[in-house]
Amino acid sequence: MTTVGRNDPCPCGSGKKYKKCCMPKETAIDLQAYRANRAEESLRGEILRFATGDRFKDEMVEAFRKYHRDKVDTSLLLNQDPHLNIRFLDWFIHEHVHSSENKHIIELFDDLRGKHLDEDQRKLLDEWKASRLGAFEVESTDDGILTLKDVFGEGSYSFEDKAACDELKPGEIVVARLTSCWGKRQLAGAPIKLDADSKQKFIDSLSAEFETHQKDHPEAGRSKFLSENTHLLIAAASELSS
């Protein structure tokens, strides 16, 4: 691509010099993008360092046992395939409830570090705290607009995500974190994709887990059970995708 000089005619065809026409607008957009990316990267880094620090060392081991249902040796904690590490850390930070504090790790981060964040990081943290891990059926991917429907609920979501639309097909199931950055929805947390034929097996697996739980907790509702045990969504999807 040819670089446009400051004193060259503006490519937009206005007849003005580039520096007097579109250059300031493009520079402003570049600076906004840089500022947004910097805020995201720095906040992610701060949260990750907080979650993996000595403060939560023992808590993370116990969470790892729960996450893998005591089927994986704890020596593999953060020593697995990078995607598996990302998936576990995403769950640990956003979904695991601290055994003594009774809060999610990201909420504890806000309590202890939130007052030191700048305005951009504050906005992002509020968005990320409102995210949720769930199982979604892909309804459509037309024109780069991804439309998802909750597998175990009534929610429906449509948002632009061309990269996800290239990877997903209608009818498929995706277990992922539905979050947002700067008001734009996106999928995160190392998503797990299942083909359409696996949908019923996936539902049956989670239904069996709920029925077992309900024997000791007859008053329990399925929605609450799944929202408090999102590691089971990951476990069921991982087993079917392997």
Summary of the structure (lengths in Angstrom):
residues: 242
radius of gyration: 21.9
end to end distance: 43.2
largest distance: 76.5
contacts: 665
relative contact order: 0.09
helix: 55%
strand: 18%
